[in-house]
Structures are given as C-alpha cells and as structure tokens.
Amino acid sequence: MQDKPPHEIKKKPKVKIKFKFTGKPKNEPKFKKGEIVEVTSDDEGYKGAWFVATIIDTLENEKFLVEHRDLLMNDGGIDVLKEEIEAKFIRPCPPHVPMFGSLKRLQEVDAWYNDGWWEGMVVELVNSEECYVRFRNNEVLKFESSKLRPHQDWIDGKWIMSSKVKYLAYFFLHLDLIRDYQVA
C-alpha cells in the first residue's frame, strides 16, 4: 500500500547520458604523415619559438618523427634536421591572419627570426612598416611588418587570438624594462 495519494508521489527524474564525439577515434594519431605543422621545445633558449616541420612518421607513445623545413643538422651539412617530437610540442600551422591597420605598442606578435616564429611583443613603433619587438629573453630587435604575424594560441583544438593580458602580467613585473627602453 502507498502512504501518499497518487498525485503526491514524486517520480524519479530520468537520467540522460550524452556522449560527445571529438571527431577522431582514440587510436587515431593527432597528426597525419605529410602534414605541415609547427613544433616547439621546452629546452632553454627555445621557449616561445615555433619551427615549421612536416610529419614524417607516427611513433609510439604520442611521438612523431618530423623533418624541419628551415633547421639544418648541427654537423654543418646541408641536410635538414629530423627529430622525434612529443605530440604536446606540436601544433597545426596557424591560419593566416592579415595585420589590419598599423602595429600597436604592446601588441603580441610572432616574429620570423633565426629560422622560426618567435613570440614577442611590440615595444616601440618606428613607422607604419617597422617596429621593435621584445622577446621572452628580453632581447629587443627591429622588424619589418612583413616579418611579423599576430600571435595566436592553440587551445583545446582551436586557434585563439592572443590578448595583451598574459604578456602584460609578465611585463608589469618587468615594467622598468618597457618604461626605460630607449632605441639606441
């Protein structure tokens, strides 16, 4: 027998389970043979640098064999560098984003330098076609706008235009470097 009349009996809620398909089977590699990508390293002196490479082969444990487009072997030869890279240090090449209008002070950019794209920030404008860029190691170099691209971050499988927030946090810690910067 029931203790309550039928209109007072609460029904248990139905539980729905949703599965989200990410587009790639779990055993499918993140990158395909022949795909052009950018690779980085966490080695000192290379943080914030991205180098163009091609996926040559898929290896075990989320590693890939890549062939760099612009980096040569250390032996002084003419052979391009091939190396094993963990997937966490590989991303697709970012889409082309035109530099609309002029560069702005404190704008995050990638600068083509030493055979790769190096993350930096515009610290001084020379004119509409040239500026000075400060890198993570605090080195400051002059670049033509044709050697710059807007910085983008690869987050959760999507390209996100960077904001000034993350670099401002860093540079406010080193505000004297910006405020006292003088072009020689």
N, C-alpha and C positions, 0 to 999 in steps of 0.2 A: 504494500500500500504506500501511496505517496503522502508525504506530510504537507505538501502545498498544493493548492489548486493548479491546474494546467497553465493558466495564464501567468503564474508567478514563477514557474520553473524556468530557469535560465539555461539556454542552450550553450554548449561549449563552442567557442569560436573555431572556425575552420582554419587550419594551418595551410598556407600556401608556400611552396618552396620554388624559388626561381633560380635558374641556372643561367649564368652569363657566359656566352661563347666569346672568347677573346679573338677568334679568327685563326689561330694556329693550334694545331694539335700539340699536346705536351711534348711529344718526342720529335717534333719538327724543329730544326735549328732556327735561331733568331735571324741569321743572315744566310744568304744563298751564295753558292760558288759563283764567282764572276761579279758579284755585287760591289759597287764602288761605295766606300764608307770613309769615315774619319776615325782615327784611333788616337788615343792619348796614353799617358803613362803617369804613374804616381811617383816616379823617380824624381829626386831633387833636380831642379833646373828645367823640368819639362811640364810641371803642373800648369794648367791653363793653356797648353798648346795642343792643337789638333792637326794631325797629318793625314793627307789623303792616301788611301790604300785600296787594294782590291782583295776581296776574299778569294783565297786560292783553294782552301780545303777546310772542311769541318773536322775538328778533332774531338777527343773525349773531354769530359768534364767542363763543358761550356767554354771550350777554347777553339780558336780559329787560327789557321795559317794565313797570314796576309803578306802581300807584296806592296811595299810603299811605292808611290808614284814618283816622289821627289827626293827621298832619302837614299843615299848610297851606302854600300858596305864600308866599314871602318878601315879596310885594308888599302884604301886609296884607289881602288879599282873603279870600274865603270858600271859594275853590277848593282842593281837596286837592292835595297835591304829587304829580306824576307824574315819574318819572325812569328812566333806563336804569341797570340794575344788573348787574354781572358775576355769574355763577352762584355763584362762590366766596363771595359775600356774601349768599347766600340759603339759607334752610333751611326745612323744613316747620315749622308751628307745633308746639311740643312737646305731648305728651299731658298732660291734666290729672292732676296727682298731688296728692292731698289732703295738707295739712300735719297729719299724725297727731301727736297729743300737742302738747306745747309746743315753742316755738322753743328752740334751743340756742345758746349762745355759740360763735362760730367756725363756725356753720353757713353754707354758701354758699346764697344766695338770689338771686332776681331780684325787684327792687322796681319797681312801677309808678310812674313818676316822669317828668315832662316828656314825656308822650305816648308813652312806650316802656318796655320792660323793661330795667332796668339791673342788671348783675351786681355783687353786693356780698357782704359778709359781716356777719353779726350780731356786733356787738362788745359790746353790753350789753342785758340784758333789763330792761324796766321792769316788766312783769307778764306774765300769760299771753297777753295780746292785743296788746302793744306792745313794740317794741324799737328799738334804734339800729343802723343799718346804715352801714358804711363802704364807700365806692366806690373804684374804682381811682385816682381823683384825690385820695384821702384825705378827701374831704368826708364828713361824718357827719350823717345825718338820721334823725329819728324816724318810724317807720311803724307803722300798724295791721297786724295779721297778715293782714287781708283784702286788703291791697295787696302781699302777698308770695307767691311761689311757690318751691318747691325748685328750685335751679339744676340744669339738665340740659345736657349737651353732645351735639351731633350729630356722631358719629364713625363714618365708614365706613357711612353709611346707617342708623345705629341711634342711638336715644336712650340715653344713659348717664347715670345719676345721678352727679353730681359727688361728689368726695371732698374732704376737707379738705386733701389733700396739696398740690395746686398752689397754693392760697392760703396755706397755712401756709409754704411755701417763700418766697413773696413777703413775708408778714407777719413771718416770723422775721428777714428782712433789715431790717424796719422795726419790730422788737419794741417799741421805745420808744413808737411811736405807739399800740400797744394797751395796754401797761402803764401809760403815763402819761395815758391817756384819762380824762377826768373829765366827767361830764354837768354842763353849766352850769345 
